[in-house]
Amino acid sequence: MSQETIYKALDTWIDAHFDAEVRFLQALVQVPTDTPPGNNAPHAERTATLLQDFGMQAEKHAVPTPEVQAYGMESITNLIVRRPYGPAGSGRTIALNAHGDVVPPGEGWSRDPYGAEIAEGKLYGRASAVSKSDFASFTFAVQALEAVARPQQGAIELHFTYDEEFGGELGPGWLLKNQLTKPDLMIAAGFSYEVVTAHNGCLQMEVTVHGKMAHAAVPHTGVDALQAATALMNALYAENAKYRKITSAVPGITHPYLNIGRIEGGTNTNVVPGKVLLKLDRRMIPEEDPVAVEASLRAVIAQAAADFNQLHGYAGEDAVRIDIRRILLARAMTPLAGNQPLVDAIQQHGEAVFGAKPPAVGTPLYTDVRLYVEHGIPGVIYGAGPRTVLESHAKRADERLDLEDLRRATKVIARSLHDLLG
């Protein structure tokens, strides 16, 4: 068969089996994977059972419970489905990675976040777009390829992992560290209208401000940790304003930024707060050095605390103290030279299927792909989803996936795999 005939046959197979693909996605969305708390092994078991119905045997790699609990989660079982073609060692091995863990639904939903309801061509539910959709697109792209034009060499591996929200170290990072996989190329879950070749890094830190509790009737006998934390936050927000003057040369990425995402503290309304905890998220553009970024943030926080103590005359046991703990350091993803075949294939077939070539760009998000790249494995981000995170409602109420994006992205991936393994 000619290449065009094969592409059309792949498309036809996917159209004929699309209802089954949607049902598969619905079944995945209906099993919650809220992280935290991160009890995700049950979803992996359900996924493995569903894959077995397609003749795909999933290896179950359970991360030891002590590691998971020390990490702040409850259970992780990562899955690898290996599909070898031709003689062992022939051709490339291409990994397709999607993560099943997801942030909790939160409030404001108009539909059951785990109902997987379909309305007006869209499937609603937490993780419907990010990234259980690509459990479906990758699985059915492989099935289409094997049914229509089974490769004669190389291999495909499906990596379904459960630690993207906490940074990926016990997801792809754990599989790679334990030498359970070493693909030549990889594609990670993404959206359908761009090929992402670079992304931001992320530094997350927990800052604990220690003051001294006191009765609110005699506040001068205490040290207000919340007041001190306010001084720290003002200093950090001032830094955030400076970041707007730093720009990245990577298309799709603008400037660094900092978010104070969580504040905890105090004991009661009539007590001067003795301890306040802040959680910070600092996004780093690819050009930044993570070590220098962390050192700079620590210096800003230390200086703000010193200024606060000096302003209020606090010293010795009365001085405000600061503890800083790094929660996450996710390095930026930068393109490896070997990623061009991935970019070329996805752009060619993205243009054929969607009618416009998806641009190769960077994204301000951070993802698991960086872990593959750090191991020397070229990768890109591409999958089923809309033009923007905002459009998908990812991490917000009423997350949804346009099912036509799912259908078309599955075709692009199947076609691309055919070319890459040809």
Disulfide bonds with the S-S distance in Angstrom:
none
